[in-house]
Amino acid sequence: GADDVGMRDTAYRIVVDHARTLTMAVADGATPSSEGRGYVLRRILRRAVRYGRSKLDAPPGFFSKLVPKVVESLSPGFPDLTKAAGERVQGILQDEEVAFDRTVDRGMQFFDGLKAELEKEGAKVVPGDQAFLLYDSHGFPLDLTEQMALES
């Protein structure tokens, strides 16, 4: 709402919720991938990383470092969520996060330049060819481009 200046509160909630979701899902055997439920997990991770990096100024690699705290917090209610399981989850999420950090850095730089250009021209819509270029040349997911455009 209006009290959430810069969407920081929203970003904290997204990051924490997504850390819990991904920790439990990966501990249960799911993994981020490019299809099916794995793609849903990949999108969840990417959303959390983007919010953390853009709204909270979190450093690259911050997200997977949350896993031990999630494990500590939830393991009393979920005995299968052991420290060893948490270490496995953290490794999987770290690999996915590192790969996405590279994509996000390139995509956000391109988007910021595009946004400045569009503002200078008085345009309020990201042209489809530019959104496609972000996806095709930079590997930046269309759903993130749409979300960033809506927030601008």
C-alpha positions in Angstrom: 0.0 0.0 0.0 0.9 3.7 0.3 2.9 2.9 3.5 5.2 0.6 1.6 7.5 3.2 0.1 9.8 1.6 -2.5 8.0 -1.7 -2.0 10.6 -2.8 0.6 8.1 -4.5 2.9 6.6 -6.3 0.0 10.1 -7.4 -1.2 11.0 -8.7 2.3 7.7 -10.7 2.4 8.3 -12.1 -1.1 11.9 -13.1 -0.4 11.1 -14.8 2.9 8.0 -16.6 1.5 9.9 -17.8 -1.6 12.8 -19.0 0.5 10.5 -21.1 2.6 8.7 -22.4 -0.5 11.8 -23.3 -2.4 13.6 -24.9 0.6 10.6 -27.2 1.3 10.1 -28.1 -2.4 13.7 -28.8 -3.1 14.1 -30.8 0.2 11.1 -32.8 -1.0 12.9 -33.7 -4.2 11.9 -31.1 -6.8 14.5 -29.1 -8.6 14.4 -25.9 -10.6 14.5 -26.6 -14.4 13.1 -25.4 -17.7 9.9 -27.5 -17.7 6.9 -28.4 -15.6 7.0 -27.9 -11.8 10.8 -27.3 -12.1 10.0 -24.2 -14.2 7.6 -23.0 -11.5 10.4 -23.3 -9.0 12.8 -21.5 -11.3 10.4 -18.6 -11.7 9.8 -18.4 -7.9 13.6 -18.2 -7.3 14.0 -15.6 -10.1 11.2 -13.4 -8.7 12.7 -13.6 -5.1 16.2 -12.8 -6.4 15.0 -9.9 -8.5 13.1 -8.4 -5.6 16.0 -8.8 -3.3 18.5 -7.3 -5.7 16.4 -4.4 -7.0 14.3 -3.4 -3.9 16.5 -4.4 -1.0 19.9 -3.9 -2.6 20.9 -7.4 -1.6 24.2 -8.6 -2.9 24.5 -11.3 -5.6 24.2 -14.8 -4.0 22.1 -13.6 -1.1 19.1 -15.9 -1.6 20.7 -19.3 -1.2 22.3 -18.1 2.1 18.8 -17.9 3.6 18.4 -21.7 3.5 20.1 -22.5 6.8 17.8 -20.0 8.7 14.8 -21.5 6.9 15.9 -25.0 7.9 16.5 -23.9 11.5 13.1 -22.2 11.7 11.1 -25.0 10.1 12.9 -28.2 11.2 11.1 -28.5 14.5 7.8 -29.0 12.6 9.4 -31.0 9.8 11.9 -33.5 11.2 13.0 -34.6 7.6 14.3 -31.1 7.1 17.8 -31.8 8.5 20.9 -29.8 8.3 22.2 -32.2 5.6 19.0 -31.7 3.6 19.5 -28.0 4.0 23.0 -28.1 2.7 21.8 -30.0 -0.4 19.0 -27.5 -1.0 21.4 -24.6 -0.5 23.8 -26.0 -3.1 21.0 -26.5 -5.7 19.6 -23.0 -5.1 23.1 -21.5 -5.2 23.8 -23.0 -8.6 20.5 -21.7 -9.9 21.0 -18.3 -8.4 24.5 -17.8 -9.8 23.3 -18.6 -13.3 20.3 -16.2 -12.9 22.4 -13.4 -11.4 24.4 -13.2 -14.6 21.2 -13.1 -16.6 19.6 -10.5 -14.3 22.6 -8.2 -14.3 22.7 -8.1 -18.1 18.9 -7.8 -18.4 18.5 -5.1 -15.8 21.2 -3.0 -17.4 19.6 -3.3 -20.8 16.1 -2.6 -19.3 17.3 0.5 -17.3 18.8 2.0 -20.5 15.6 1.2 -22.4 13.5 2.7 -19.7 15.5 5.9 -19.7 15.3 6.1 -23.5 11.5 5.5 -23.4 11.0 8.2 -20.7 13.0 10.7 -22.8 10.7 10.0 -25.7 7.6 10.2 -23.5 6.6 6.6 -24.2 5.0 4.5 -21.6 5.0 1.0 -23.2 8.0 -1.3 -23.8 7.9 -2.2 -27.5 7.5 -5.8 -28.2 10.7 -6.0 -30.3 12.6 -4.7 -27.3 11.0 -7.2 -24.9 11.8 -10.0 -27.4 15.5 -8.7 -27.6 15.7 -8.9 -23.9 14.5 -12.5 -23.9 16.3 -13.7 -27.1 19.6 -12.0 -26.8 20.0 -11.6 -23.0 18.0 -14.6 -21.7 15.8 -12.3 -19.7 12.4 -13.9 -19.0 9.4 -12.1 -20.5 7.5 -12.3 -17.2 10.2 -10.3 -15.5 10.3 -7.7 -18.3 6.5 -7.4 -17.9 6.7 -7.1 -14.1 9.5 -4.4 -14.3 7.5 -2.5 -16.9 4.4 -2.5 -14.7 6.5 -1.2 -11.7 8.1 1.6 -13.7 
